Amino acid sequence: QVQLVESGGGLVQPGGSLRLSCAASGSILSINSMGWYRQAPGKERDLVATITSRGSANYADSVKGRFTIFRDNAKNTVYLQMNSLKPEDTAIYYCNVDWLRTYALGTYKGVWGQGTLVTVSS
């Protein structure tokens, strides 16, 4: 059973910082790209940032220069450092893996975490 478990959400004031973590578990051999998406109330789920297994990152224009995505392949974990947070960053943040392979040579595609709520408000 493969799972993604997010942590690190919460309430923060505008201009503040938060770090989200997402750990993948389940006898994982390798993970391709990992990423973060977010969904604000009444809106669609949008890309925030992705990172390949080699560390190449891609960001939504709205977060460039404020958010940083990085990963620890040894821990099968991806992080999202969020600085200079704005009220419009308020959303549920979801971790995603595009595909991964287990030691049993099973392949899982499109794996999602359960989401973690980030609220930016004074």
Salt bridges, closest charged atoms under 4 A:
ASP61 OD1 - LYS64 NZ 3.11
ASP89 OD1 - ARG38 NH1 2.92
ASP89 OD2 - ARG66 NH1 2.75
